[in-house]
């Protein structure tokens, strides 16, 4: 392929999951925005979700082919041999690899290695929070040539143009690469990203393998056997007003971050969002997965959006991030907040049937230190909030976290007791997560500085059931015991039975 018409491929790597995790295709927005950016610049690109395979691949040989690896995780997706064959047939000049999630680092590097094996002069680019947070792991082996330091809709076009012209990447901002034997970081500038999200390129949703996703029928949100629904990701905003230490974007909110100013909340106009919704409707999408980190921050805006979605018959499958304080409305009594029933009713009418409530902890000290104090348990009655949501018809599972570095066993028990009461109020289940110091988070920096994490940590161990932090107030082995005990104690027998039937270890999917 000529320099004028490079062959570009964006790849979602195969998955590797714990036995208790429910596998889903990736299909997130990052690669779709980048493909859309190149398309707008007159450069064509392809997208491969390696968890489900290319057009001619059978799901039995990809998504439903479960292989237990030596690291104890189950690999899901195209085999290395099939990936090599696919890339060999494509002979791509540029391969971009999505790496948002730390536990998938091995899979991202596997794709990079195969790309270089097939065509050594391939320009391999990695992007996402994880890649830019641990650049040495990506660059040191020579498998990845370039890492984007931030949202890359502008940067990807500049990278391709530089490659076409044979220019040095040293001329670009917003990239990390090896230069004269050293890793060189060129931080993003104000011009590197879109501050007005209405100017973003339209994501290339048509490149997603919707037929395969339909057949798998494993959307975000509750999986209802026998009920098919075509879903797609949509993002109405970027960033978040809070600074939770465990959040994957928390370091990006700090002054002088290499990502530039992308951590704060930025909004698309509702007209732009509805333009995107119309595209998804034309593709047969009926359910949206909203990737916003803080969807509900602006009540009037969200009410307008949900009212318009309800008018189109569009349903909401699930949302990545909400903050419970946004469900509260002033009561006029001592600063207390009452659940905003009208707001919940608007969401229900828009098809928002399920929303995960991030209560996070039953201890206010933990919430203040690690979760920005975004939930004040004395001001907002989360028990009443759950009861109100259930009355409105919204299912509200709950997330809890136990095992922060200085968290005592007594404080963990407070979370378990609150969780029991939430189930009693109508929450269908509670998921207990062990806090993980993912690269990109403030908790990661804290864990390194305080000796809770080895600097040569293994990304494969970073999952929500493993207590990877050392020298914590409660020993890691005990944290795992408490997490498992909490899940068994709080959740109903009916839920636990159904949950186990959906696990990756289901004998229907055995190799």
VEXDREN-2710 file (C-alpha; in Angstrom, 1 decimal):
% VEXDREN-2710
k/r/px/py/pz
1/UNK/0.0/0.0/0.0
2/UNK/1.3/3.5/-0.9
3/UNK/2.1/6.2/1.6
4/UNK/-0.8/8.1/0.2
5/UNK/-3.3/5.3/1.0
6/UNK/-2.1/3.4/4.1
7/UNK/-3.9/0.4/5.4
8/UNK/-4.9/1.1/9.0
9/UNK/-6.4/-1.3/11.5
10/UNK/-7.7/-0.6/15.0
11/UNK/-7.8/-3.7/17.2
12/UNK/-9.7/-4.6/20.4
13/UNK/-7.5/-7.4/21.7
14/UNK/-8.8/-10.8/22.8
15/UNK/-10.0/-11.0/26.4
16/UNK/-8.6/-12.8/29.4
17/UNK/-10.9/-13.1/32.3
18/UNK/-11.3/-14.7/35.7
19/UNK/-13.7/-17.6/36.0
20/UNK/-16.3/-15.5/37.8
21/UNK/-16.4/-12.8/35.1
22/UNK/-19.1/-12.6/32.5
23/UNK/-17.5/-12.3/29.0
24/UNK/-18.8/-9.6/26.7
25/UNK/-17.5/-8.3/23.4
26/UNK/-15.6/-5.0/23.7
27/UNK/-17.0/-2.7/21.1
28/UNK/-16.1/0.4/23.2
29/UNK/-15.9/3.8/21.6
30/UNK/-12.2/4.6/21.5
31/UNK/-11.2/2.8/18.3
32/UNK/-14.5/3.9/16.7
33/UNK/-13.7/7.6/17.3
34/UNK/-10.2/7.1/15.9
35/UNK/-11.6/5.4/12.8
36/UNK/-14.1/8.2/12.5
37/UNK/-11.3/10.8/12.7
38/UNK/-9.3/9.2/9.9
39/UNK/-12.5/8.8/7.8
40/UNK/-13.1/12.5/8.2
41/UNK/-9.5/13.2/7.1
42/UNK/-10.0/11.0/4.0
43/UNK/-8.1/8.0/5.3
44/UNK/-9.9/4.6/5.5
45/UNK/-9.5/2.3/8.5
46/UNK/-10.8/-1.1/9.6
47/UNK/-11.8/-2.3/13.1
48/UNK/-11.2/-5.8/14.5
49/UNK/-12.8/-7.0/17.7
50/UNK/-10.5/-10.0/18.3
51/UNK/-12.8/-11.4/21.0
52/UNK/-15.4/-12.3/18.2
53/UNK/-13.1/-12.4/15.2
54/UNK/-13.3/-11.3/11.6
55/UNK/-16.3/-11.6/9.3
56/UNK/-15.7/-15.2/8.3
57/UNK/-14.8/-16.4/11.8
58/UNK/-17.1/-18.7/13.7
59/UNK/-18.0/-17.6/17.2
60/UNK/-17.4/-21.2/18.3
61/UNK/-13.7/-20.7/17.3
62/UNK/-13.5/-17.2/18.9
63/UNK/-15.9/-15.9/21.6
64/UNK/-17.1/-19.4/22.7
65/UNK/-13.6/-20.9/22.5
66/UNK/-12.4/-20.7/26.1
67/UNK/-8.8/-21.6/26.8
68/UNK/-7.3/-21.7/30.3
69/UNK/-3.9/-20.1/30.3
70/UNK/-0.9/-20.7/32.5
71/UNK/-1.6/-17.4/34.4
72/UNK/-4.9/-18.9/35.6
73/UNK/-7.0/-16.6/33.4
74/UNK/-9.3/-17.8/30.6
75/UNK/-8.5/-16.5/27.1
76/UNK/-11.4/-15.6/24.9
77/UNK/-11.2/-14.7/21.2
78/UNK/-9.1/-15.4/18.1
79/UNK/-6.2/-17.7/18.6
80/UNK/-2.7/-16.3/18.1
81/UNK/-2.5/-18.4/15.0
82/UNK/-5.7/-17.0/13.6
83/UNK/-4.6/-13.4/14.4
84/UNK/-1.3/-14.0/12.6
85/UNK/-3.2/-15.3/9.6
86/UNK/-5.6/-12.4/9.6
87/UNK/-2.9/-9.7/9.9
88/UNK/-0.8/-11.5/7.3
89/UNK/-3.7/-11.4/4.8
90/UNK/-4.3/-7.7/5.6
91/UNK/-0.7/-6.5/5.4
92/UNK/-1.6/-3.4/7.4
93/UNK/0.8/-0.5/7.5
94/UNK/-0.5/0.9/10.8
95/UNK/-2.1/-1.1/13.6
96/UNK/-3.6/0.7/16.6
97/UNK/-4.3/-1.3/19.8
98/UNK/-6.8/-0.3/22.4
99/UNK/-5.4/-0.7/26.0
100/UNK/-7.7/0.9/28.6
101/UNK/-7.8/-2.0/31.0
102/UNK/-4.7/-3.1/32.9
103/UNK/-5.7/-6.8/33.2
104/UNK/-5.7/-7.0/29.4
105/UNK/-2.1/-5.8/29.0
106/UNK/-0.8/-9.2/28.1
107/UNK/-3.4/-9.4/25.3
108/UNK/-2.6/-6.0/23.9
109/UNK/1.1/-6.9/23.7
110/UNK/0.3/-10.2/22.1
111/UNK/-1.4/-8.4/19.3
112/UNK/1.5/-6.0/18.9
113/UNK/4.0/-9.0/18.8
114/UNK/2.0/-10.7/16.1
115/UNK/1.7/-7.5/14.0
116/UNK/5.5/-7.1/14.1
117/UNK/6.1/-10.7/13.3
118/UNK/3.8/-10.6/10.3
119/UNK/5.2/-7.3/9.0
120/UNK/8.2/-5.9/10.9
121/UNK/7.9/-2.4/9.5
122/UNK/4.3/-2.0/10.7
123/UNK/3.8/1.1/12.8
124/UNK/2.2/-0.2/16.0
125/UNK/0.4/2.4/18.1
126/UNK/-1.1/1.8/21.6
127/UNK/-3.7/4.1/23.3
128/UNK/-5.9/4.2/26.3
129/UNK/-5.4/4.9/30.0
130/UNK/-3.4/1.8/30.7
131/UNK/-1.0/2.2/27.8
132/UNK/-0.1/5.8/28.6
133/UNK/0.2/5.0/32.3
134/UNK/2.8/2.2/32.0
135/UNK/4.7/3.1/28.8
136/UNK/7.8/1.1/29.7
137/UNK/5.8/-2.1/29.5
138/UNK/4.7/-1.3/26.0
139/UNK/7.8/0.3/24.6
140/UNK/10.7/-1.6/26.1
141/UNK/10.4/-4.8/24.0
142/UNK/10.2/-3.0/20.7
143/UNK/6.7/-4.3/20.0
144/UNK/5.0/-0.9/20.2
145/UNK/6.4/2.1/18.4
146/UNK/4.2/4.9/19.7
147/UNK/1.7/5.6/22.6
148/UNK/-0.9/8.4/22.5
149/UNK/-0.8/10.3/25.8
150/UNK/-4.4/11.5/25.6
151/UNK/-7.7/11.4/23.7
152/UNK/-6.3/10.8/20.2
153/UNK/-8.9/12.0/17.6
154/UNK/-6.6/14.8/16.5
155/UNK/-3.3/13.0/17.3
156/UNK/-4.1/9.9/15.2
157/UNK/-4.5/12.0/12.1
158/UNK/-1.2/13.8/12.8
159/UNK/0.5/10.4/13.3
160/UNK/-0.7/9.1/10.0
161/UNK/0.2/12.3/8.2
162/UNK/3.7/12.2/9.7
163/UNK/4.1/8.5/8.7
164/UNK/3.0/9.4/5.1
165/UNK/5.5/12.2/4.9
166/UNK/8.3/10.2/6.6
167/UNK/8.6/12.9/9.3
168/UNK/9.9/12.2/12.8
169/UNK/7.4/11.7/15.6
170/UNK/9.5/14.1/17.6
171/UNK/7.6/16.9/15.8
172/UNK/4.3/15.8/17.4
173/UNK/2.7/16.5/20.8
174/UNK/0.7/14.0/22.7
175/UNK/2.9/10.9/22.1
176/UNK/5.4/8.7/23.9
177/UNK/8.1/6.8/21.9
178/UNK/11.6/5.6/22.1
179/UNK/14.2/8.1/20.9
180/UNK/18.0/7.4/20.8
181/UNK/17.6/4.6/23.3
182/UNK/15.4/6.5/25.8
183/UNK/11.6/6.8/26.3
184/UNK/10.6/10.3/25.3
185/UNK/7.3/11.9/26.3
186/UNK/5.7/14.8/24.4
187/UNK/2.8/15.9/26.6
188/UNK/-0.5/16.9/25.0
189/UNK/-1.1/20.6/24.6
190/UNK/-4.4/22.5/24.5
191/UNK/-4.5/22.0/20.8
192/UNK/-4.1/18.2/21.0
193/UNK/-7.7/17.5/22.1
194/UNK/-11.2/18.7/21.4
195/UNK/-12.5/20.9/24.2
196/UNK/-15.8/21.4/22.4
197/UNK/-17.1/17.8/22.1
198/UNK/-19.5/18.8/19.3
199/UNK/-16.5/19.0/17.0
200/UNK/-15.5/15.4/17.6
201/UNK/-15.7/13.1/14.6
202/UNK/-18.6/10.8/14.5
203/UNK/-17.7/7.3/15.7
204/UNK/-17.6/4.6/13.0
205/UNK/-20.2/2.4/14.5
206/UNK/-20.9/0.7/11.2
207/UNK/-17.5/-1.1/11.6
208/UNK/-18.7/-3.0/14.6
209/UNK/-19.7/-6.7/14.0
210/UNK/-23.3/-6.2/15.1
211/UNK/-24.4/-9.6/13.7
212/UNK/-21.9/-11.4/16.0
213/UNK/-22.9/-9.2/19.0
214/UNK/-26.5/-10.0/18.3
215/UNK/-25.8/-13.8/18.3
216/UNK/-23.8/-13.6/21.6
217/UNK/-26.5/-11.4/23.3
218/UNK/-24.3/-10.4/26.2
219/UNK/-25.0/-6.7/26.5
220/UNK/-24.0/-4.4/29.4
221/UNK/-26.7/-4.7/32.0
222/UNK/-28.9/-7.6/32.9
223/UNK/-28.8/-10.6/30.5
224/UNK/-32.3/-11.9/29.9
225/UNK/-32.3/-15.4/28.3
226/UNK/-34.3/-15.5/25.1
227/UNK/-34.5/-11.7/24.8
228/UNK/-32.3/-10.3/22.0
229/UNK/-31.4/-6.6/21.9
230/UNK/-28.9/-4.8/19.7
231/UNK/-26.9/-2.5/21.8
232/UNK/-24.1/0.0/21.0
233/UNK/-21.9/2.4/23.1
234/UNK/-22.7/6.1/23.2
235/UNK/-21.0/8.9/25.2
236/UNK/-22.7/12.2/25.9
237/UNK/-19.9/13.7/28.0
238/UNK/-16.3/13.1/29.0
239/UNK/-14.6/13.5/32.3
240/UNK/-16.1/13.8/35.8
241/UNK/-16.5/16.5/38.5
242/UNK/-15.1/14.2/41.2
243/UNK/-11.6/12.9/41.9
244/UNK/-11.9/9.4/43.4
245/UNK/-8.5/7.9/44.2
246/UNK/-9.3/4.5/42.6
247/UNK/-10.7/6.0/39.4
248/UNK/-8.7/5.2/36.2
249/UNK/-8.7/8.9/35.2
250/UNK/-8.0/10.5/38.5
251/UNK/-4.3/11.3/37.7
252/UNK/-5.5/13.0/34.5
253/UNK/-7.2/15.7/36.6
254/UNK/-3.9/16.9/38.1
255/UNK/-2.3/20.1/36.8
256/UNK/0.5/19.4/34.3
257/UNK/-0.7/15.9/33.4
258/UNK/0.7/14.6/30.1
259/UNK/-2.9/14.1/29.0
260/UNK/-3.6/17.8/28.9
261/UNK/-6.8/19.2/30.4
262/UNK/-9.2/16.3/29.8
263/UNK/-10.2/15.2/33.3
264/UNK/-12.9/17.8/34.0
265/UNK/-16.5/17.3/32.9
266/UNK/-17.1/18.3/29.2
267/UNK/-20.5/18.0/27.6
268/UNK/-21.9/17.4/24.1
269/UNK/-24.9/19.4/23.2
270/UNK/-28.1/17.4/23.2
271/UNK/-28.5/18.1/19.5
272/UNK/-25.2/16.4/18.8
273/UNK/-26.1/13.5/21.0
274/UNK/-29.4/13.0/19.1
275/UNK/-27.6/13.2/15.8
276/UNK/-25.5/10.2/17.0
277/UNK/-28.7/8.4/18.2
278/UNK/-30.2/8.7/14.8
279/UNK/-27.2/7.0/13.3
280/UNK/-27.5/4.2/15.7
281/UNK/-31.2/3.8/15.0
282/UNK/-30.4/3.5/11.3
283/UNK/-28.1/0.6/12.3
284/UNK/-30.9/-1.2/14.1
285/UNK/-29.7/-0.4/17.6
286/UNK/-32.4/-0.5/20.2
287/UNK/-30.4/-0.2/23.4
288/UNK/-27.7/2.2/24.4
289/UNK/-24.7/1.6/26.7
290/UNK/-23.7/5.1/28.0
291/UNK/-20.0/5.2/28.5
292/UNK/-20.1/8.6/30.4
293/UNK/-18.1/8.6/33.6
294/UNK/-20.6/10.9/35.3
295/UNK/-23.8/10.8/33.2
296/UNK/-26.2/12.5/35.6
297/UNK/-24.2/15.6/36.6
298/UNK/-26.5/18.2/34.9
299/UNK/-30.1/17.4/35.7
300/UNK/-31.9/19.6/33.2
301/UNK/-29.7/18.4/30.4
302/UNK/-30.2/14.7/31.3
303/UNK/-34.0/15.2/31.7
304/UNK/-34.1/16.7/28.2
305/UNK/-32.0/13.9/26.8
306/UNK/-34.0/11.1/28.4
307/UNK/-37.3/12.7/27.3
308/UNK/-36.1/12.7/23.7
309/UNK/-34.9/9.1/23.9
310/UNK/-38.2/8.1/25.2
311/UNK/-39.9/9.7/22.2
312/UNK/-37.8/7.5/19.9
313/UNK/-38.4/4.3/21.7
314/UNK/-34.7/3.9/22.5
315/UNK/-33.8/2.0/25.6
316/UNK/-30.8/2.3/27.9
317/UNK/-29.0/-0.9/28.5
318/UNK/-26.7/0.4/31.2
319/UNK/-24.3/3.3/32.1
320/UNK/-20.6/3.2/32.9
321/UNK/-20.7/5.9/35.7
322/UNK/-23.2/7.8/37.9
323/UNK/-22.9/9.5/41.2
324/UNK/-25.6/9.0/43.8
325/UNK/-25.6/12.6/45.0
326/UNK/-27.2/13.5/41.6
327/UNK/-30.3/11.5/42.6
328/UNK/-30.8/13.8/45.7
329/UNK/-32.8/17.0/45.9
330/UNK/-32.7/19.4/48.8
331/UNK/-35.2/18.8/51.5
332/UNK/-34.8/22.1/53.4
333/UNK/-33.9/20.2/56.6
334/UNK/-30.4/20.4/57.8
335/UNK/-28.9/20.1/54.4
336/UNK/-30.4/16.6/53.9
337/UNK/-31.2/15.3/50.4
338/UNK/-34.3/13.4/49.5
339/UNK/-34.4/10.9/46.6
340/UNK/-35.6/12.8/43.5
341/UNK/-38.5/10.6/42.5
342/UNK/-39.4/12.7/39.5
343/UNK/-35.9/12.4/38.1
344/UNK/-36.0/8.6/38.5
345/UNK/-39.4/8.5/36.8
346/UNK/-37.9/10.5/33.8
347/UNK/-35.2/7.9/33.6
348/UNK/-37.6/5.0/33.8
349/UNK/-39.8/6.5/31.0
350/UNK/-36.6/6.7/28.9
351/UNK/-36.1/2.9/29.2
352/UNK/-33.6/3.1/32.0
353/UNK/-34.6/-0.2/33.6
354/UNK/-31.4/-0.8/35.6
355/UNK/-28.7/1.3/37.1
356/UNK/-25.9/0.2/39.3
357/UNK/-25.7/2.3/42.5
358/UNK/-22.1/2.9/43.5
359/UNK/-22.5/3.2/47.3
360/UNK/-18.8/2.1/47.5
361/UNK/-18.5/2.0/51.4
362/UNK/-20.6/2.0/54.5
363/UNK/-17.9/4.1/56.3
364/UNK/-17.8/7.8/55.8
365/UNK/-14.0/8.1/56.5
366/UNK/-13.3/5.7/53.6
367/UNK/-15.7/7.6/51.3
368/UNK/-14.1/11.0/52.2
369/UNK/-10.5/9.8/51.7
370/UNK/-10.9/7.6/48.6
371/UNK/-14.2/8.7/47.0
372/UNK/-13.9/12.5/47.2
373/UNK/-16.7/12.4/49.8
374/UNK/-19.1/12.4/46.9
375/UNK/-21.6/10.4/49.0
376/UNK/-22.4/11.7/52.5
377/UNK/-24.3/8.9/54.2
378/UNK/-25.7/11.3/56.8
379/UNK/-27.2/13.6/54.1
380/UNK/-28.5/11.1/51.6
381/UNK/-30.4/8.1/52.8
382/UNK/-29.3/5.4/50.4
383/UNK/-31.8/2.9/51.8
384/UNK/-34.6/5.3/50.9
385/UNK/-33.1/5.9/47.5
386/UNK/-33.1/2.2/46.8
387/UNK/-36.7/1.8/47.9
388/UNK/-37.7/4.8/45.8
389/UNK/-36.0/3.4/42.7
390/UNK/-37.6/0.0/43.2
391/UNK/-41.0/1.7/43.5
392/UNK/-40.4/3.5/40.3
393/UNK/-39.5/0.3/38.5
394/UNK/-35.7/0.7/38.2
395/UNK/-33.6/-2.3/39.2
396/UNK/-30.6/-1.1/41.3
397/UNK/-27.8/-3.5/42.0
398/UNK/-25.1/-2.0/44.4
399/UNK/-21.3/-1.9/44.2
400/UNK/-19.3/-1.9/47.4
401/UNK/-15.5/-1.8/47.9
402/UNK/-13.6/-3.3/50.8
403/UNK/-9.8/-3.5/51.3
404/UNK/-8.4/0.0/51.0
405/UNK/-4.8/0.2/52.4
406/UNK/-5.7/1.6/55.8
407/UNK/-9.2/0.3/56.1
408/UNK/-9.9/-1.7/59.2
409/UNK/-11.9/-4.9/59.5
410/UNK/-14.5/-3.0/61.5
411/UNK/-14.9/-0.5/58.7
412/UNK/-15.3/-3.3/56.2
413/UNK/-18.0/-4.9/58.4
414/UNK/-19.9/-1.5/58.3
415/UNK/-20.0/-1.9/54.5
416/UNK/-21.3/-5.4/54.8
417/UNK/-24.0/-4.4/57.2
418/UNK/-25.2/-1.6/55.0
419/UNK/-25.2/-3.9/52.0
420/UNK/-27.5/-6.3/53.9
421/UNK/-29.9/-3.5/54.5
422/UNK/-29.8/-2.4/50.9
423/UNK/-30.7/-5.9/49.7
424/UNK/-33.5/-5.8/52.3
425/UNK/-34.8/-2.6/50.7
426/UNK/-34.9/-4.1/47.2
427/UNK/-31.4/-4.1/45.7
428/UNK/-31.3/-7.4/43.7
429/UNK/-27.6/-8.0/44.6
430/UNK/-24.4/-6.4/45.9
431/UNK/-21.0/-6.9/44.2
432/UNK/-18.0/-6.5/46.5
433/UNK/-14.9/-5.2/44.8
434/UNK/-11.4/-5.2/46.2
435/UNK/-9.8/-1.8/45.4
436/UNK/-7.2/-2.2/42.7
437/UNK/-4.4/0.4/42.2
438/UNK/-4.8/0.5/38.4
439/UNK/-2.1/2.6/36.6
440/UNK/-3.6/6.0/35.9
441/UNK/-5.2/6.3/39.3
442/UNK/-4.1/8.2/42.4
443/UNK/-4.4/4.9/44.3
444/UNK/-1.7/3.5/42.0
445/UNK/0.7/6.4/43.0
446/UNK/-0.2/6.0/46.6
447/UNK/0.4/2.2/46.5
448/UNK/3.8/2.6/44.9
449/UNK/4.9/5.4/47.3
450/UNK/3.7/3.6/50.5
451/UNK/5.1/0.1/49.5
452/UNK/1.7/-1.5/48.9
453/UNK/2.6/-2.4/45.3
454/UNK/5.9/-3.7/43.8
455/UNK/7.2/-1.6/40.9
456/UNK/7.5/-4.8/38.8
457/UNK/3.9/-5.8/39.4
458/UNK/2.2/-8.3/37.1
459/UNK/-0.8/-6.7/35.3
460/UNK/-2.4/-10.2/35.1
461/UNK/-3.0/-10.1/38.9
462/UNK/-5.0/-6.8/38.8
463/UNK/-8.5/-7.9/39.1
464/UNK/-11.3/-7.0/41.5
465/UNK/-11.2/-10.4/43.4
466/UNK/-7.4/-10.2/44.1
467/UNK/-6.0/-8.2/46.9
468/UNK/-2.8/-7.1/45.1
469/UNK/-1.8/-4.5/47.7
470/UNK/0.7/-5.5/50.3
471/UNK/1.3/-4.3/53.9
472/UNK/-2.3/-3.2/54.3
473/UNK/-4.1/-2.7/57.6
474/UNK/-5.9/-6.0/57.0
475/UNK/-3.6/-8.6/55.4
476/UNK/-4.5/-9.3/51.8
477/UNK/-5.4/-13.0/52.4
478/UNK/-7.9/-11.8/55.0
479/UNK/-9.3/-9.2/52.6
480/UNK/-10.0/-11.9/50.1
481/UNK/-11.7/-14.0/52.8
482/UNK/-13.9/-11.1/53.8
483/UNK/-14.8/-10.2/50.3
484/UNK/-16.0/-13.8/49.6
485/UNK/-17.8/-14.0/52.9
486/UNK/-19.5/-10.7/52.3
487/UNK/-20.8/-11.8/48.8
488/UNK/-22.1/-15.1/50.2
489/UNK/-23.6/-13.5/53.3
490/UNK/-25.4/-10.5/51.7
491/UNK/-26.8/-12.0/48.4
492/UNK/-29.8/-14.2/48.2
493/UNK/-29.6/-17.9/47.3
494/UNK/-31.6/-17.4/44.1
495/UNK/-29.3/-14.7/42.9
496/UNK/-26.1/-16.7/43.7
497/UNK/-27.5/-19.7/41.8
498/UNK/-28.3/-17.6/38.7
499/UNK/-24.9/-15.8/38.9
500/UNK/-23.0/-19.0/39.0
501/UNK/-24.9/-20.3/36.0
502/UNK/-23.7/-17.3/33.9
503/UNK/-20.0/-17.6/34.9
504/UNK/-17.4/-18.2/32.3
505/UNK/-16.9/-21.7/33.7
506/UNK/-20.4/-22.7/32.5
507/UNK/-20.0/-26.2/31.0
508/UNK/-21.7/-25.2/27.8
509/UNK/-18.7/-23.2/26.9
510/UNK/-16.0/-25.7/27.9
511/UNK/-13.4/-26.3/25.3
END
